[in-house]
Amino acid sequence: MAARALAKIKASGEAERVPTRPILRLPQGQIQAYVHELLGSAGRVLRPKEVQLKVEQRVGREVSYDTVASFLSVAARDPGQPIVRTGHGRYRYRLGR
């Protein structure tokens, strides 16, 4: 029954008129990967707002400031992460990495 209905929709051309939806969310960990990439290549201290704007340029869409700032804060407290907090609202990659 469902196969017949699907064939009927395809034959009518209606399936081609269905708009495609944009991806609403980035894949899990994608923003964090971009933050690592940006800090690693920056070679200097960056503020969360700078990182957010650069990530937005990279992905071509808006990214939540809170997501970026939260990741930087949490990562800087994890000794296993290469991100270091150098002062209030300032982050860089650990030297020697």
N, CA, C and O of each residue as an XYZ file, in Angstrom:
388
protein
N       0.822     -1.182      0.000
C       0.000      0.000      0.000
C       0.874      1.256      0.000
O       0.674      2.154     -0.819
N       1.847      1.319      0.925
C       2.716      2.491      1.009
C       3.577      2.618     -0.237
O       3.842      3.729     -0.696
N       4.014      1.496     -0.788
C       4.843      1.530     -1.990
C       4.053      2.112     -3.160
O       4.596      2.866     -3.968
N       2.770      1.760     -3.249
C       1.920      2.272     -4.318
C       1.720      3.782     -4.182
O       1.741      4.511     -5.173
N       1.526      4.241     -2.947
C       1.335      5.669     -2.690
C       2.601      6.446     -3.023
O       2.535      7.538     -3.588
N       3.742      5.888     -2.675
C       5.005      6.539     -2.969
C       5.243      6.620     -4.473
O       5.703      7.643     -4.980
N       4.932      5.551     -5.178
C       5.080      5.541     -6.641
C       4.160      6.585     -7.272
O       4.539      7.242     -8.242
N       2.955      6.739     -6.727
C       2.001      7.713     -7.250
C       2.524      9.144     -7.057
O       2.393      9.983     -7.947
N       3.113      9.409     -5.895
C       3.676     10.738     -5.616
C       4.843     11.018     -6.557
O       4.945     12.110     -7.116
N       5.719     10.035     -6.733
C       6.862     10.215     -7.630
C       6.400     10.458     -9.054
O       6.963     11.301     -9.753
N       5.391      9.734     -9.489
C       4.891      9.873    -10.853
C       4.247     11.236    -11.073
O       4.304     11.769    -12.182
N       3.646     11.801    -10.055
C       2.973     13.091    -10.207
C       3.959     14.258    -10.213
O       3.595     15.379    -10.568
N       5.199     13.997     -9.823
C       6.188     15.057     -9.756
C       6.118     15.844     -8.465
O       6.909     16.765     -8.259
N       5.195     15.502     -7.599
C       5.020     16.224     -6.335
C       6.245     16.094     -5.438
O       6.562     17.017     -4.688
N       6.929     14.973     -5.505
C       8.099     14.753     -4.659
C       9.203     15.745     -4.989
O       9.984     16.107     -4.109
N       9.284     16.189     -6.231
C      10.322     17.134     -6.631
C      10.031     18.537     -6.135
O      10.943     19.361     -6.056
N       8.786     18.827     -5.801
C       8.421     20.163     -5.353
C       8.575     20.352     -3.841
O       8.402     21.459     -3.331
N       8.890     19.300     -3.148
C       9.035     19.380     -1.701
C      10.339     20.107     -1.396
O      11.403     19.671     -1.837
N      10.274     21.219     -0.643
C      11.505     21.964     -0.352
C      12.415     21.187      0.582
O      11.955     20.419      1.427
N      13.695     21.396      0.419
C      14.642     20.746      1.318
C      14.851     21.651      2.517
O      14.896     22.874      2.384
N      14.975     21.058      3.662
C      15.188     21.816      4.898
C      16.676     21.958      5.153
O      17.438     21.015      4.938
N      17.093     23.122      5.608
C      18.509     23.273      5.956
C      18.824     22.482      7.224
O      17.940     22.196      8.031
N      20.078     22.142      7.378
C      20.498     21.452      8.597
C      20.411     22.459      9.735
O      21.057     23.506      9.693
N      19.624     22.149     10.740
C      19.392     23.084     11.831
C      20.553     23.127     12.815
O      20.844     24.175     13.393
N      21.200     22.019     13.002
C      22.295     21.966     13.971
C      23.541     21.423     13.298
O      23.467     20.589     12.396
N      24.677     21.905     13.746
C      25.944     21.373     13.262
C      26.172     20.008     13.913
O      25.632     19.735     14.985
N      26.958     19.161     13.280
C      27.257     17.864     13.890
C      27.916     18.030     15.264
O      28.612     19.014     15.515
N      27.689     17.062     16.135
C      28.237     17.079     17.491
C      29.748     17.292     17.453
O      30.462     16.577     16.750
N      30.223     18.257     18.197
C      31.657     18.501     18.311
C      32.250     19.377     17.217
O      33.443     19.676     17.249
N      31.439     19.791     16.253
C      31.959     20.569     15.128
C      32.466     21.936     15.575
O      33.536     22.358     15.136
N      31.737     22.634     16.427
C      32.178     23.947     16.898
C      33.470     23.800     17.698
O      34.392     24.600     17.538
N      33.545     22.792     18.552
C      34.743     22.576     19.344
C      35.947     22.313     18.439
O      37.045     22.802     18.706
N      35.741     21.542     17.372
C      36.834     21.260     16.438
C      37.313     22.545     15.764
O      38.516     22.744     15.592
N      36.388     23.408     15.386
C      36.770     24.679     14.772
C      37.489     25.581     15.762
O      38.427     26.284     15.387
N      37.062     25.574     17.022
C      37.732     26.385     18.042
C      39.179     25.919     18.192
O      40.093     26.742     18.248
N      39.390     24.609     18.257
C      40.750     24.069     18.349
C      41.574     24.500     17.131
O      42.711     24.951     17.265
N      40.994     24.357     15.966
C      41.679     24.716     14.728
C      42.088     26.195     14.734
O      43.216     26.536     14.380
N      41.157     27.064     15.140
C      41.426     28.506     15.145
C      42.476     28.900     16.171
O      43.401     29.651     15.861
N      42.335     28.392     17.397
C      43.317     28.731     18.419
C      44.699     28.185     18.073
O      45.718     28.830     18.318
N      44.710     26.998     17.504
C      45.989     26.392     17.134
C      46.718     27.156     16.055
O      47.949     27.196     16.049
N      45.988     27.760     15.147
C      46.624     28.481     14.045
C      46.779     29.980     14.321
O      47.483     30.668     13.582
N      46.138     30.493     15.367
C      46.176     31.933     15.642
C      47.554     32.401     16.096
O      48.016     33.463     15.681
N      48.204     31.623     16.935
C      49.509     32.012     17.426
C      49.479     33.200     18.379
O      50.512     33.817     18.641
N      48.307     33.519     18.892
C      48.180     34.639     19.822
C      46.971     34.409     20.717
O      46.201     33.470     20.513
N      46.816     35.269     21.703
C      45.686     35.201     22.625
C      44.443     35.729     21.906
O      44.503     36.742     21.209
N      43.318     35.032     22.083
C      42.051     35.449     21.477
C      40.972     35.559     22.553
O      41.010     34.857     23.563
N      40.030     36.435     22.322
C      38.856     36.572     23.183
C      37.744     35.676     22.620
O      37.740     35.383     21.425
N      36.814     35.242     23.457
C      35.720     34.396     22.971
C      34.946     35.022     21.802
O      34.545     34.311     20.881
N      34.734     36.334     21.830
C      33.992     36.997     20.751
C      34.738     36.879     19.426
O      34.119     36.669     18.382
N      36.072     37.016     19.462
C      36.871     36.856     18.248
C      36.749     35.434     17.710
O      36.589     35.216     16.509
N      36.828     34.471     18.632
C      36.720     33.063     18.238
C      35.347     32.809     17.635
O      35.234     32.156     16.597
N      34.304     33.320     18.277
C      32.941     33.136     17.770
C      32.810     33.671     16.346
O      32.275     32.984     15.476
N      33.292     34.882     16.100
C      33.179     35.492     14.775
C      33.952     34.698     13.723
O      33.486     34.542     12.595
N      35.128     34.199     14.092
C      35.920     33.403     13.153
C      35.253     32.052     12.864
O      35.292     31.564     11.734
N      34.644     31.455     13.888
C      33.919     30.191     13.677
C      32.727     30.442     12.757
O      32.461     29.642     11.860
N      32.006     31.547     12.970
C      30.873     31.878     12.107
C      31.314     32.057     10.660
O      30.627     31.604      9.744
N      32.446     32.708     10.448
C      32.961     32.862      9.090
C      33.281     31.499      8.481
O      33.026     31.252      7.302
N      33.841     30.627      9.301
C      34.253     29.291      8.819
C      33.053     28.431      8.414
O      33.088     27.750      7.389
N      31.985     28.468      9.231
C      30.831     27.609      8.954
C      29.773     28.298      8.097
O      28.871     27.643      7.575
N      29.882     29.624      7.949
C      28.934     30.343      7.109
C      27.555     30.501      7.712
O      26.569     30.623      6.985
N      27.475     30.501      9.019
C      26.203     30.681      9.717
C      26.451     31.163     11.130
O      27.582     31.132     11.614
N      25.395     31.610     11.793
C      25.534     32.096     13.161
C      25.861     30.954     14.114
O      25.383     29.830     13.958
N      26.681     31.272     15.095
C      27.063     30.321     16.134
C      26.850     31.027     17.473
O      27.167     32.209     17.609
N      26.331     30.328     18.429
C      26.048     30.911     19.734
C      27.333     31.318     20.448
O      28.264     30.524     20.580
N      27.367     32.567     20.905
C      28.497     33.047     21.705
C      28.632     32.188     22.961
O      29.744     31.830     23.349
N      27.514     31.856     23.596
C      27.541     31.077     24.834
C      28.164     29.698     24.624
O      28.862     29.189     25.502
N      27.916     29.102     23.478
C      28.494     27.789     23.175
C      30.013     27.898     23.102
O      30.727     27.081     23.683
N      30.501     28.901     22.392
C      31.944     29.089     22.234
C      32.584     29.429     23.579
O      33.579     28.816     23.967
N      32.019     30.402     24.288
C      32.583     30.835     25.566
C      32.572     29.706     26.596
O      33.530     29.538     27.350
N      31.497     28.943     26.626
C      31.394     27.826     27.561
C      32.446     26.768     27.253
O      33.098     26.256     28.163
N      32.612     26.441     25.978
C      33.622     25.442     25.611
C      35.011     25.913     26.014
O      35.787     25.140     26.575
N      35.335     27.176     25.736
C      36.654     27.696     26.101
C      36.874     27.611     27.613
O      37.944     27.205     28.064
N      35.872     27.990     28.384
C      35.977     27.974     29.837
C      36.193     26.555     30.368
O      37.066     26.324     31.205
N      35.404     25.625     29.882
C      35.506     24.235     30.338
C      36.825     23.611     29.886
O      37.489     22.921     30.659
N      37.196     23.856     28.638
C      38.428     23.270     28.102
C      39.658     23.801     28.827
O      40.619     23.062     29.035
N      39.638     25.069     29.211
C      40.781     25.662     29.897
C      40.989     25.055     31.284
O      42.103     25.078     31.807
N      39.929     24.513     31.883
C      40.043     23.890     33.208
C      40.445     22.417     33.134
O      40.745     21.797     34.154
N      40.448     21.865     31.923
C      40.792     20.451     31.730
C      42.275     20.344     31.372
O      42.686     20.809     30.309
N      43.084     19.737     32.248
C      44.520     19.646     31.963
C      44.841     18.841     30.703
O      45.941     18.953     30.162
N      43.909     18.050     30.241
C      44.120     17.269     29.028
C      43.890     18.057     27.751
O      44.225     17.594     26.660
N      43.323     19.242     27.884
C      43.049     20.091     26.714
C      44.213     21.050     26.491
O      44.843     21.487     27.454
N      44.506     21.382     25.246
C      45.607     22.305     24.954
C      45.222     23.788     25.057
O      46.002     24.654     24.661
N      44.038     24.084     25.581
C      43.567     25.462     25.683
C      43.887     26.009     27.067
O      43.629     25.356     28.079
N      44.455     27.220     27.101
C      44.875     27.845     28.351
C      44.182     29.199     28.484
O      44.091     29.961     27.521
N      43.695     29.487     29.688
C      43.129     30.814     29.983
C      44.276     31.674     30.483
O      44.898     31.356     31.496
N      44.560     32.763     29.779
C      45.687     33.620     30.149
C      45.253     34.815     30.975
O      46.097     35.509     31.544
N      43.969     35.069     31.053
C      43.429     36.181     31.811
C      41.925     36.189     31.625
O      41.373     35.320     30.951
N      41.261     37.171     32.221
C      39.805     37.254     32.100
C      39.403     37.381     30.627
O      39.707     38.381     29.978
N      38.716     36.355     30.108
C      38.231     36.388     28.733
C      39.316     36.311     27.679
O      39.144     36.834     26.578
N      40.428     35.671     27.994
C      41.533     35.548     27.041
C      42.030     34.100     27.034
O      42.306     33.512     28.080
N      42.137     33.546     25.826
C      42.535     32.146     25.685
C      43.563     31.999     24.575
O      43.597     32.782     23.625
N      44.392     30.988     24.715
C      45.364     30.647     23.680
C      45.616     29.151     23.740
O      45.178     28.467     24.665
N      46.328     28.656     22.738
C      46.741     27.256     22.743
C      47.977     27.123     23.619
O      48.812     28.027     23.669
N      48.091     26.006     24.301
C      49.242     25.759     25.170
C      50.513     25.783     24.320
O      50.576     25.157     23.262
N      51.509     26.505     24.792
C      52.763     26.596     24.058
C      53.426     25.219     23.975
O      53.360     24.428     24.917
N      54.049     24.952     22.865
C      54.723     23.663     22.678
C      53.845     22.590     22.087
O      54.281     21.446     21.959
N      52.584     22.929     21.713
C      51.693     21.937     21.105
C      51.493     22.221     19.658
O      50.772     21.491     18.979
